[in-house]
Amino acid sequence: MSERWLPLPGFDGRYEVSDHGLVKSLQRRSIQNRRLDERILKSAAYNKYGHRQVALYDAEGRRHSLQVHRLVLLCVVGPAPRGTQACHNDGDPSNNRRGNLRWDTPAANTADAYRHGRRTNPAKKLTADQARAIRVDRRSNTIVGAAFHVSPALVSAIRNGRAWSHA
């Protein structure tokens, strides 16, 4: 399948995005009036969720750090419909090919994260016996959480009946 390059809106024709998940800067002149050649940008930066990012500069020279998967969807599919997020079908946040991306609801994105194992429910780490033991343990939430390898917030939720109330 051939790669298709599309202009990135809002950057005065300075950049293009491909449906294969790449971003390139186009030929232009620098401030010192030197000619800069077209080149594919490195997306060496990753955010805390593992999404690839690129640094782009607008016509005024302001730097913008943008996520590649959102740029691909913006250029190939169009702007995000209200209340949607960019989602990866295979759960790999570095796979930014068009066929792996879609706009979808935050709930669908969260469900994807659980399905692909990128997120886990910490309460599922516990057994009913452990939840009962946490409920009667009088040490601090932090100490009990460390002992059971769960967060102090989960210990509090168990003790207050917001989690594991059936145990």
N, C-alpha and C positions, 0 to 999 in steps of 0.2 A: 504494500500500500504506500503510495507516495505521500510525502510530508507536505502539508499545506500551511503556509505562513499567512498570518492576518495581522493588520495594524492594531496596535494597542491604543484604544481611545484615551484621550486626555493627555497625551505626551507629545503633541505636535509632530507626529510622524517620526519620532526618534527611535521607536522600538517596534518589533514584531514578535508575535507569539505563535508557536507551531502547535498543531494538534497532537504532536508527539511529546509535548511537555517541555519544550525549550523556549528560551527567550533570547533574542539577539538585538544588539544595538545596530542602527543603520549608519551608513557613511555620513559623516558630518564634519564640521570645522570646530576646532577647540577654541577656547578663549584667546589663545595665542595665535589663532588663525592657521593652525596646522591641520592637515587633513587626517581625520581618524577613520580607519577602515571599518567596514561592517564586521562584527564578530559575535559569536555565541557567548552569552554571559555565563559565568560560573555561578552556580547556586550552592556555594560552599556553606552558606549559613543555614542552619536548621533552627526552627523555634522549639520550644519545650515539648511540643507534641510530635516532633519529627517531620514537620512540613518544611519543604525546601523554600527558601526565600532568595530574592534577588534585590539588589540595590539599584534603583532607577533614579534618574535626575530629570526634573522638569525643565522647561525653558528658562526659568529663573535661577536654575542651579540648585534648587532644593532637593535633598535626598529623600527618597521614599523606599522603605523596606517592605516589599510586597510578597505575598505567598504565591508561588507558581501555579498551584492547582486552581486558585481563584482567577488568575489571569487567563489560564487556558479556557475555563468555562466562560468567562466574560467575553473573550474574543470569538470562540467557536459557537457557543450556545446563545449568549446574550447576557444582559445584566441579571443579577439574582432576583427572582421574584420575592416579594415582601414575605418575611418570615422564614426564609430558607437559608441553608448553609451549603457549602461545597462538601460533598461526600465522596469517599473513595470506595468503589464497589468491592475491591479485594482486601480492604483494610490496611494496605501498605501506603502510608502517607508520602512516600517518596516516588510512587508511581503516578505520574501526572499526565499520562496519555489520555486523550479524549474518551476512549472507550471505557476507561476506568472511573470516570468522573460523572457526577450528576448534581443538580441542585435538589435538595430535599429538606425536610423539616428537621429541627434540632432533635426531636424524639427519634426519628429514623436514623440520624447520625449516631446517637447514643446507642441505639439497638445494634447498629453495625459494630460499634466498638466492643460491645459485650460478645457478639457473635464471633468476631475475629480474635477475641482474647486480648485486645489492647486495653480493656478495662475489666476489672473483676469486682464482684460484690464481696467486700470484706466480711460481711456477716455470714456468707456461705462457707467461710473457712472454719467456722465453729460448729461444734455438735451441741445438741440440746443440753447434755451434761455440762459442757464448758460454759454455756450461757447461764445455767443455774449456779455454777460455781462463781462466775463473775458477779451475779446478782447478790450473793451473800458475802463476798469478799469485802472487807471494810477498809482496805488500803486505798490510796488515791487512784483516781482514774488513770493517771499517767503510769503508775507502777503496775496496776492490773493490766493495762493495755500492753505494756512491754512484756509482761509475763505470758500473755496469750497471743502476742504478735498481731495486735489490732490497735486501732487508734483510740486515744482517750475519748473522742466523741462517740465512738461505737460503744465503749464501756458505759458512758453516760446514758446513751439511748437504751441499752439493755436494762440498766438500773431503773430508768424512768418508764419502762414499759413501751417505748416506741419501737423497739426491736426485740425479737425473740420473746414476745409476750406470751406466746403459746407454750413456752418451755417451763 
